[in-house]
Structures are given as structure tokens and as C-alpha cells.
């Protein structure tokens, strides 16, 4: 099995398996702010490779 047989890197996370998303966060005073969080990429499921 050659290198070309491997699935290519995920285009969404660039093969890292992690992606930065902005998520709403409820503050103590009831206001909502947006925070950047790093999570497993939702496109490749954190594998870093295209499915």
C-alpha cells in the first residue's frame, strides 16, 4: 500500500484533528459572550484525515 492510498489530510482542520470554534458562554451576570474553544474537528472526527 503506497502513500497515495492513505486518505488525504482533512481540509477543514488541515490535518491537525483540532479546530477552533466560537461557542456561546453564559456569564455570571446572565450576559452571553462568545469564546474560542479548541475541539476535535467535526468534519474528520479528530482523526485529521478525510473520511
C-alpha positions in Angstrom: 0.0 0.0 0.0 1.6 3.2 -1.1 1.3 6.7 0.3 -1.3 7.7 -2.3 -3.6 5.0 -0.8 -3.7 7.0 2.5 -6.7 9.3 3.0 -5.7 12.9 2.4 -5.5 15.4 5.3 -8.8 16.9 6.3 -9.4 20.2 4.5 -11.2 21.7 7.5 -8.6 21.4 10.2 -5.5 21.0 7.9 -4.8 17.5 9.2 -4.4 18.6 12.8 -7.6 16.9 14.0 -8.4 20.0 16.0 -10.4 23.1 15.1 -11.2 26.4 16.8 -14.8 27.2 17.2 -16.6 30.1 18.8 -19.1 28.9 21.4 -21.6 31.0 23.5 -20.8 31.2 27.2 -23.2 32.4 29.9 -21.5 34.9 32.2 -22.4 35.2 35.9 -24.4 38.3 35.3 -26.6 36.5 32.7 -25.0 38.0 29.6 -23.7 35.8 26.8 -20.2 36.1 25.4 -18.5 34.2 22.6 -15.4 32.2 23.5 -12.9 30.5 21.2 -12.5 26.8 22.1 -10.4 24.1 20.5 -12.3 20.9 20.0 -11.9 17.8 17.8 -12.7 18.7 14.2 -16.3 17.9 13.5 -15.5 17.1 9.8 -13.0 14.4 10.4 -13.9 13.4 13.9 -10.5 14.4 15.2 -8.6 12.0 13.0 -7.0 14.6 10.8 -7.8 12.6 7.7 -10.7 12.8 5.3 -13.3 10.2 5.7 
